[in-house]
Amino acid sequence: MLEPVLTSPAYEEVTNEILVTATPFYVSEKSSPENDYYFFAYKIIITNIGHTSIKVLNRHWIIRDGKKVEKFINGEGVVGEQPVIAAGDSFEYTSFCPLSTPTGNMRGKYEVQTDEGEKFWIKVPLFFFRRPESFISLQ
């Protein structure tokens, strides 16, 4: 499991009673700044604060590096799964995003379906990738 060197603040977004929390972090042991390779990871928690179960069907990501170059990622589910999240429950996963710049960001959305068959998209908050030295130390 990847462990954060220094975690930035969590980012949150609520859509139709679904809370998505994103926490990005820099993984120095997998990075090689001298080769313009910066390995970032992020933890996502999808919390169903509604009254019916949902299933995560699809994802859409927009990844932007520090040079404003964007990549688009589309696919089924998340991390190889299409989790069903009961009312009051959460689904958590960690994934990664290597960049060629020391900064960047991600944003996106998940398509979900309720038990009743209703489909809609929920937002993933815009979150930022930064190296630990860019954080202000309060010590």
C-alpha positions, 0 to 999 in steps of 0.5 A: 500500500502506498503511504503519503509523504505529506498529505495535502488537504482533502477535497470534497464534493456532494452530488445527489446525496453522494459525497466524494472525498479526494486526498492526493499525495506525493510518493517520493520513493517512486518519483525521479525528479531528475528524469521529470517523473513525479509519482502522485497517488490519491485516495478516493472515498465515495460515501452514500449519504442517501437512502438507496444503494448505488452502483458505480458504473463508469468514470471520467477523469481529466488530468492536467499537468503543470504545463496545462497538457490535459489527458482524458480517461474513461472506463468502467467502474473504479480500480477494476470494480463496479462497487455497490454502495449501500445507503450510509456506507462508503467505498474507498480506494487508492490509485495513482497518477504519474506526471512529468511536472511537479504539479498538476490536478485531476477532476472528474465524475462517476456515473452511478445507478440507483436500485430503482434504475436511475442513472446520473453523474456525480462530481469528483472534486478538483484536486491538486498534486504538489510536491511536499516542499511546496507545503508551508511547515508550521513547526 
